[in-house]
Amino acid sequence: MKSLVIFCLTLTCLSAQVPRHCTQAIVGVTSGWNSSHVTLQIYQKHGNTWKPISNHWQGRLGKNGLAWGAGIHPPIQSSAPIKREGDKRAPAGIFKIGGAYGYAAKIKKTPQLKYHQITANDLWVEDVKSPHYNQHLVLPYAPRTSWEKKAQMRQGDYAHALKLYIAHNDAIMGGKSIPGRGSAIFFHIWRGGGSKSTAGCTTMEKGKLSEMISLIDPNKNPVYILLPQSEYSRLRSAWRLP
């Protein structure tokens, strides 16, 4: 039985490899599952070799650290927590990276990266009972109800003036959202100069965020890899991590 369990865990690790067609990755590493501080770096693959294309920089995560998210990796058999709505943990694992959103009319970006200017009519649904859970909606009218106003993406909040979608529990990039597994996960601007943690997003200084977004190329099938250092070291070879 023990051999069978080890064999199954090995298959799980192997099936979670970074996709072969992916040649760009943002890597985030923390000191442990309960840390809200993350070290970030961008890598690009040349042949079979990953090489950094940026220096390291610091970011902030969920107040309570990390929990296994719903990404392109399979479920992991682990004693670590599973990401849930409202747990104030950032999702760990491997995730596709989607489009950028912001208050400005335009931003510096690669031609292929989609950018959507956020207006008062843009909503991101975090209501677990809604059929649109973890989806972006654009209303054909100004928000009227308290539900619509609560879901507005533009709340006059500077920290959300620029953001990049992390496809955790995804329903807009070919995936399917699971109610209650967590929603509205983005890279965005940090608060208090980095002194404040988040509810689950990955945040950083505005200049670093702008620089990162300007390098993201959808043609390279970019992913976000977020793990505690111990898990990153353990899975690096099996998952083909940078």
WOGI-V299042 format. One record per backbone hydrogen bond with DSSP energy under -0.5 kcal/mol. CO is the residue of the C=O (numbers start at 1). NH is the residue of the N-H. If there is no record, write none. Layout:
((CO NH) (CO NH))
This chain:
((1 5) (2 6) (3 7) (4 8) (5 9) (6 10) (7 11) (8 12) (9 13) (10 14) (11 15) (13 16) (14 17) (19 22) (21 23) (23 45) (24 223) (25 27) (25 43) (26 225) (27 41) (28 227) (29 39) (30 229) (32 35) (33 66) (36 61) (38 40) (38 59) (39 29) (40 57) (41 27) (42 53) (42 54) (43 25) (44 51) (45 47) (46 48) (46 49) (49 46) (51 44) (57 40) (59 38) (60 203) (61 198) (62 65) (65 90) (67 92) (68 83) (69 71) (70 169) (76 78) (81 68) (84 87) (88 64) (90 67) (92 69) (93 226) (94 72) (94 73) (95 224) (96 167) (99 165) (100 116) (101 163) (102 118) (107 109) (110 113) (114 100) (116 102) (116 118) (119 122) (121 139) (122 153) (122 154) (123 137) (125 134) (126 128) (127 130) (130 133) (132 135) (135 125) (135 137) (137 123) (137 139) (145 149) (146 150) (147 151) (149 152) (151 124) (153 155) (156 158) (157 160) (158 161) (159 189) (161 103) (161 104) (162 189) (163 101) (164 187) (165 98) (165 167) (166 168) (167 170) (177 179) (178 181) (180 85) (184 186) (185 166) (186 202) (187 164) (188 204) (191 194) (191 196) (192 195) (198 63) (201 203) (202 188) (203 60) (204 190) (205 209) (206 210) (207 211) (208 212) (209 213) (210 214) (211 215) (212 215) (212 216) (213 110) (213 216) (216 110) (216 218) (217 220) (218 221) (220 23) (220 24) (222 97) (223 26) (223 225) (224 95) (224 226) (225 28) (226 93) (227 30) (228 232) (229 233) (230 234) (231 235) (232 236) (235 239) (236 241) (237 240) (239 18))
